[in-house]
Amino acid sequence: MEVNQMMINKAFKFRIYPNQAQSILINKTIGCSRFVFNHFLSLWDHAYKETGKGLTYGTCSAKLPAMKKEFVWLK
């Protein structure tokens, strides 16, 4: 006997109303995330073109502390 199971996803949407200080912090956080993502995407692309393999999560996460020292505003 075959049992068909259907997966149901449920989502909630919330509206936030940050004050000015919170809004600045949110924008800084998103900007840092974008910078780090683009930096590692560039490194991954370069590694892929050179070797045919991308970078692993471990390789990228090991480079984060040095990146935080180089770019103090990432802390």
C-alpha positions in Angstrom: 0.0 0.0 0.0 1.5 3.3 -1.1 0.9 6.4 1.1 1.1 9.8 -0.6 2.3 12.5 1.7 2.0 16.2 0.9 4.4 18.7 2.4 2.8 21.9 3.5 4.8 25.0 4.2 3.5 27.7 6.5 4.8 31.3 6.6 4.2 34.3 8.7 4.8 37.9 7.5 5.5 40.7 10.0 5.8 44.4 9.4 8.4 46.1 11.5 8.7 49.8 12.3 12.3 50.5 13.4 13.3 53.8 14.9 16.1 55.7 13.3 18.9 54.0 15.3 17.5 50.6 14.5 17.1 51.4 10.9 20.8 52.5 10.7 21.9 49.3 12.4 19.8 47.2 10.0 21.2 48.9 7.0 24.8 48.5 8.3 24.3 44.8 8.9 22.8 44.2 5.5 25.7 46.2 3.9 28.3 44.1 5.7 26.6 40.9 4.7 26.5 42.0 1.1 30.2 43.0 1.2 31.3 39.7 2.7 29.1 37.7 0.3 30.4 39.5 -2.8 34.0 39.2 -1.5 33.8 35.4 -1.2 31.8 35.1 -4.4 34.7 36.8 -6.2 37.2 34.4 -4.4 35.1 31.4 -5.3 34.9 32.5 -9.0 38.6 33.0 -9.2 39.3 29.6 -7.6 36.8 27.9 -9.9 38.4 29.4 -13.0 41.9 28.3 -11.8 41.2 24.8 -10.5 37.8 23.8 -11.7 36.6 23.6 -8.0 35.1 26.2 -5.8 35.9 27.0 -2.2 34.5 25.1 0.7 32.6 26.6 3.6 35.5 25.8 5.9 38.0 27.6 3.7 35.8 30.7 3.5 35.0 30.8 7.2 38.7 30.4 8.1 39.3 33.6 6.2 36.7 35.7 8.1 38.8 36.6 11.2 41.6 38.0 8.9 39.0 39.9 7.0 37.6 41.4 10.2 41.1 42.6 11.1 41.6 44.1 7.6 38.2 45.8 7.5 37.6 47.0 11.1 34.0 48.1 10.3 33.0 44.5 9.9 33.2 43.9 13.6 
